[in-house]
Amino acid sequence: MNLFHPFAVVAAGLVLAGTVHAQGFPEKPITFVVPFAAGTATDQIARALGNGVTAESKQSVVIDNKAGASGFIASQFVAKAPADGYTVLITTNTTHAANEHLYKKLPYDPVKDFAPITGLGKGGQIMVVSPTFPAKTVAEFIALAKKEPGKYSFGSGSSSSRMAGELLQQMADIKLLHVPYKSNTLAVTDLLGGQINMMITDTATGLPQVKAGKLRALGMSSARRSPLAPDVPTIAEAGVKGYSMGYWFAAYAPANTPPAVVKRLNELLVKAAKSDAAKTAFYEPTGTEVFTTTPDEMAKFQTGESQKWGQIVKAAGIEAE
């Protein structure tokens, strides 16, 4: 009797081939696709981790910034890329938790089109205005906005930034004009130029401008003060009780990427994130918390975050575009 079924032999061969492939991975440069412009926090973390992956794997990492359309362009590109592990999306809650609630139709499925690799980091945001703006505190800003509803504007270049502004309006009972941008760096440029009045942006983008004296910090969106700006109160401390809004970074491969390859990418990225080099280059200067996971843990985390962001969007009364 033949104990070796031909299909079983083929299946075993495929598993073995996948294992061998993963053992040799990576054998050529990896591309990190970033949904936002150069200079943004997502771009900065991608470059810092790319250096770590290169040091460990001896393969170069190419950073490909595909900014615009709230992350649609980059996400769709990676979703359609070969599922071989050589194209990785370095992204945030914008593309994988918020967009599905902000837009009626997405050109990608944040769950079905991707294989989660790992979380990368968590952080808070900073509420900033021009140094010439009359409000010097969150309370003063709210008072001005209540006095003249709709007069003052806030910019955003990511869903995290937008939701932070929307949540502020909701919880402080004020009305602001929302001005969307392709990236937070572009919004900061207009804030510096006086085209908009306020924004709540990631600390990596906003804090350097504050320290340079080009912007004034009013509050931190996180539940706790940032060690990088201990004198800046949280928005909750400044009068909007219960206010808290953060963001996170994560890495994804195209769906159907071999599990062994995803595992290897996870090992490379987790080691890079925990390295002293990455802490010095990105995490410590931006006040970002190292946040790494297994692929399964990232999938579960994403599910919970999507539900949370959906509730915020609904409470803010935002209609999907």
KEKOLRO-265134 format. One record per atom (N, C-alpha, C): residue in one letter; x, y, z negated. Coordinates in steps of 0.05 Angstrom, whole numbers, plus 5000, padded with zeros to 4 digits. Each point is the difference from the previous one (the first is absolute). Layout:
KEKOLRO-265134
AXYZ...
end
This chain:
KEKOLRO-265134
M501749765000M498350245000M501850255000N499250195017N501650255002N499250194977L501950054981L499450174978L500450305006F501150065023F500750275007F498150115022H497950144991H498150115019H501450225016P499750005027P501450205017P499450284992F497650064992F499350284992F501550074974A500349814982A501450064975A502950065006V501249855019V502850045007V500350285012V498150095017V500150265012V499850224979A498149964981A499550194979A502550034982A501249774993A502550014984A502250145015G500149965026G502150145016G499650305000L497550095001L499450285000L500850134973V499349864979V500750094973V503050034997L501549795009L502950004999L501150235016A498950045024A501050215018A499650274987G497650034986G499450264987G501950054977T500749784986T501950034977T502850085010V500849865022V502750065011V500050295010H497850085013H499850285010H500350204977A498649944978A500050194977A502850014988Q501449775000Q502649994988Q502050185015G499650025026G501750175016G499050285002F497750064989F498850275003F501350194981P500550255008P499750105027P502549965017E499649965026E502249955018E500550245019K498450214997K500250245016K498850234984P500350255009P499050234985P497049984995I499250114977I497150014992I499150295003T497650045009T498950265003T497950064977F500550214985F498150094980F498350225013V497549955004V498250205012V498750164978V500250265001V499050194980V497750165012P497650014986P497750145012P500250314997F502150104987F500150284995F502750115010A500250275001A502350135012A502549974984A502350055013A502650004986A500050204978G501149934977G500150184978G497849964979T497949855007T497949944981T501049794981A498549964978A500849814980A500149715012T498149945017T500049735012T502549965018D500850215014D502449995016D502549974982Q500050144978Q502349994982Q500349724988I497849884991I500249744988I500849795021A499050035024A500749815022A503050015005R501150245001R502950025005R501749894977A499150064976A501549904977A500049694999L497649885005L499849714999L501349885025G499950145022G501349905024G503049964996N501250194986N502949984994N500549754982G498249954981G500349774983G499749735015V498150005018V499549755016V502549955018T501050225012T502449975017T502449894984A500450114976A502249914983A499849714994E497649904995E499649724992E500049815024S498750085022S499649825023S502250035022K501550224998K502150075021K498750065027Q497450065000Q498650085025Q499150294996S500250155021S499150284997S497050024999V499050224988V497250064999V499550265014V498249995019V499350245016V497450124989I500050264994I497650144991I498650125023D497549935004D498450105022D497650154989N500150275001N497950174990N497850035021K497749894995K497750025018K497850164985A500450264997A498250164984A497550075016G497950074984G497550105012G497749824997A497650125003A497549854999A499649854974S501050124978S499749884973S501049724998G502249955015G501349734999G498949805020F498050085016F498949825020F502149905020I501750185010I501949945021I501949794991A501250044977A502049814990A498849734992S497750024987S498649754991S499249835024Q498950125020Q499249855024Q502449885014F502150165001F502549905013F501049754986V500250004974V501049774985V498049775002A497550054999A498049795002A500249845026K500950145021K500249875027K502849905006A501950054981A502849925005A500349704997P502149885012P500549724996P500249924971A498849784992A500049924972A502549844993D502350135003D502549864996D501750124977G498950214986G501450114978G501850235006Y500350065026Y501850215008Y498750285002T497450014996T498650264999T498450014974V500850194983V498850024973V498850284996L497650014990L498750254994L500650084971I501350234997I500550124973I497950224997T498149954983T497650175000T499050064971T497650124999T498850084975T497149924998N498750084979N497249954997N498350155021T501250195014T498650145021T499049805021T501849835010T499249825022T498749754990H500549924975H499149744991H498150004977A499050234992A497950014980A498050225005A500950235010A498250235003A498750035028N501649955021N498950055027N497449855006E499849764990E497649845007E497450134988H500450184981H497750144988H499650285012L502150095013L499950285011L499350015030Y500249765013Y499550005029Y498149775006K498150055018K498049805007K501349775016K501950075017K501349795016K503050034999L501349794992L503049994999L501049835024P502250085012P501149845022P501649764989Y499849954974Y501449784988Y498449914975D500349754992D498749904975D502249994979P499750164978P502150004979P500549744986V498149815003V500449744987V500749785021K498349975020K500349785019K502450035018D500950255006D502150045019D502849994987F500249964974F502650034987F500649774980A502549954996A500949824979A501550174979P498850034976P501450154979P502749894993I502050174996I502649914993I500650064970T499850254993T500450084972T499150294996G499450064975G499750284992G502850124999L500350265002L502650135000L500350224979G497850144994G500250214981G497450134994K499850144977K497750154992K500950284991G498350205006G500750274992G497750184996G500550244989G498050204996G500450235020Q498350205000Q500150225018Q500150264984I500850225014I500350254987I498350215014M498550164985M498350215010M501650255002V500350115025V501750235004V498650225016V500950254994V499050245014V502550175006S499550215016S502150195006S500650164974P502550094996P500750164977P498550264999T498950095023T498550255001T497049964995F499249754998F497149954995F499350094972P497750134997P499350124974P499749804977A499449755005A499649814978A502749884992K500550014973K502549884990K499549744985T497449934996T499349754987T497749875015V499549744993V497749865012V497450144993A499850084974A497650144991A499550265015E502150155006E499750255015E499249945029F501149795011F499349925028F497049935001I499149854981I497249914999I498250254997A500850184983A498450244995A499750175026L502250025015L499950155026L498249855019A500249745002A498449845018A497050014994K499450014974K497250024992K498950285006K501650204998K499250285005K499250045029E501649875019E499550035028E500149725014P497849854998P499949735011P500650005030G501749815008G500649975029G502150195011K500950194983K502050205010K502849875001Y500749844981Y502749894998Y500249735013S502349955012S500449755014S502149824988F499849745006F502149814992F500749835024G502649955003G500949835022G500649724991S500049815019S500849734994S501149865025G502149844996G501149865023G500049704995S498449914980S499749724995S497449964985S499049764999S497549954986S500350054970S502349934989S500550054972S499850304993S501250165017S500050294997S497150105002R498649915020R497350095004R498249924977M500249754992M498249904978M500650154974A502550074996A500750154976A498550275000G499950135023G498650255002G497049974998E499049795012E497149944999E499149944971L501749854986L499349934973L500150254982L501950185005L500150254985L497550165004Q499050025025Q497650145006Q497649884984Q499949745001Q497849854988Q500050044969M502349974988M500250004971M500050284988A501050205016A500050284990A497650165010D498349875016D497650135011D500750265015I501949975019I500750225017I499849925030K500050205017K499749965029K502550125014L501649825013L502350095015L499749925029L501550135017L500149935029L502349815004H499349765011H502149805005H501250045028V502750015001V501550035026V501849765003P499449825020P501649765003P502550045016Y502149854994Y502550015014Y501049725007K501849975019K501149745007K501849894978S501250184984S501749914978S500150214979N500849924976N500150194977N502250215005T502149925014T502150205005T499050235017L498349945019L498950215018L498150184983A498549874982A498250164983A501650184981V502249914990V501850164983V501050245016T500749955025T501050225016T498050235003D497449925004D497950205001D499450134973L500449854979L499650114973L502150214995L502549945008L502250194997L499550255016G498649965023G499550235018G497450154994G498549904980G497650144992G497549935016Q500249795018Q497649935016Q497949854983I500949864979I498249874981I500750094972N498249954981N500450104973N501249804980M499449755004M500849804980M500249735013M501549824987M500049725008M500949834976I499249755000I500949814980I501549795016T502750014997T501649835017T501849824984D501249805012D501949824986D502350164990T501149924977T502250154988T502550015017A500449795016A502450005018A499950235019T497650085009T499750225019T499750274986G498550014978G499550264987G502050094979L501149824984L501750084978L502550155009P501449915021P502350155009P499450305007Q497650045011Q499250285006Q499550164974V499049864980V499550134974V502750074987K501849815000K502650054988K501650225014A499450035027A501450205015A498750284997G497750004985G498750254996G498150095022K499649825020K498450075023K497049944995L499449834981L497249944993L499850004969R497550044991R499550004971R498349754994A500949854980A498649764991A497850074980L497649905004L497950054981L499449764983G500349765011G499449764985G500849755014M500149784985M500649735010M497549845002S499649855021S497649845004S499949754983S502449914991S500249754985S498950024971A499749784987A498949994973A502150114980R502649975007R502150104983R501750205014R501350174985R501950205012R502349865014S501150125020S502349885014S502650074985P501849814996P502550054987P501750205017L499350035025L501550195017L499050294997A497650024989A498950274995A498550004974P501349964978P498749974974P498450254991D500750235011D498650254992D497450045016V499549835020V497650035016V497849824988P497850114990P497949834988P498549835020T498849794991T498349855018T497550175005I498649945022I497650155007I497949944978A500149764989A498149944978A500650174975E502550034994E500850174977E499250295005A500250085025A499550285007A497050085002G498349814993G497250074999G498049825014V501049825018V498249825015V500249734986K498649974978K500249764984K499349755015G501849804998G499649745013G501149985028Y501150235010Y501050005028Y502549835002S500249825020S502449845005S499849895028M502250055015M500049915028M503049955008G500649755007G502749935008G500149885028Y502249895007Y500349875026Y502049774997W500049835020W501949775000W501149955028F502349864999F501349925025F500049695001A499949905025A500149715003A501049935028A500849755003A501149905026A498249785010Y499550015027Y498349805013Y501349905026A499549755006A500849895026A497549945016P500249965026P497649935015P498849734990A497449975002A498749754992A501349775015N499949774987N501149755012N503149995001T501350194987T502949984997T500549754982P501849825008P500549764985P500550064970P498749854982P500350044971P502950014991A501749835012A502849994992A501450265007V499250125022V501250265008V499050224982V497449994993V498950204981V501449984973K500549754992K501449964975K502850125000R501449965023R502750115002R499950315000L498150125014L499650295000L499550104972N498349854986N499450074972N502550004983E501749805003E502549984985E501850245006L500250075025L501850225009L499050264989L497450055003L498850264992L500050034969V499349794986V499950014971V502950064989K501949865011K502850054991K500950285007A499250105023A500750275008A498750214981A497449954994A498650194983A501150014971K501149784991K501049994973K503050074998S501250065023S502850065001S500650284988D502450034990D500850264990D500150215022A500749925024A500250185022A497350125007A497949835000A497350105006A499050184977K500649934976K499250174977K501250285002T502650005008T501450265002T499050165024A499549865023A499350135024A497150095001F498249854987F497250065003F498450004974Y500049784985Y498249984978Y500450214978E502450034991E500550204979E499650295009P501050085023P499750275009P497050085005T498449815007T497150065006T498249934977G501049884979G498349924977G498249775007T500749845020T498449775008T500749754984E497949864991E500449754985E500549775018V502049834994V500449765016V497649814996F498849915022F497749834998F500249785021T500949764991T500449785018T498149774992T499249845021T498149794996T500749765017T498649784996T500049785019T498050085022P500149865023P498050065021P497149964990D499549794984D497349954990D499150224980E501950084983E499350224981E499450265015M501450055022M499550245015M497349995013A499249775010A497449975012A497750064980K500349894976K498050054979K500050294991F502450124998F500250284992F498650175021Q500549945025Q498750165022Q497049984999T498949774994T497149974999T498850184978G501350004977G499150164978G500250305006E502250085013E500450285007E498050095021S499449835019S498050075020S497350064987Q499249834981Q497550054986Q500150264985K502250064987K500350254984K499850255019W501549995022W499950225018W497350045013G498649785005G497350025011G498150144980Q500449954975Q498350134979Q500650304999I502650075003I500750295000I498850145023V500249885024V499050125024V496950044998K498749804989K497150014997K499250224980A501450014978A499450204979A500650285009A502050035018A500650265011A498150095021G498249825009G498050075020G501250035028I502249865005I501350035026I498749805019E499150105023E498849825021E502249915018A500049745006A502149895018A499950135027E502350075010E500250135026E499849805023
end
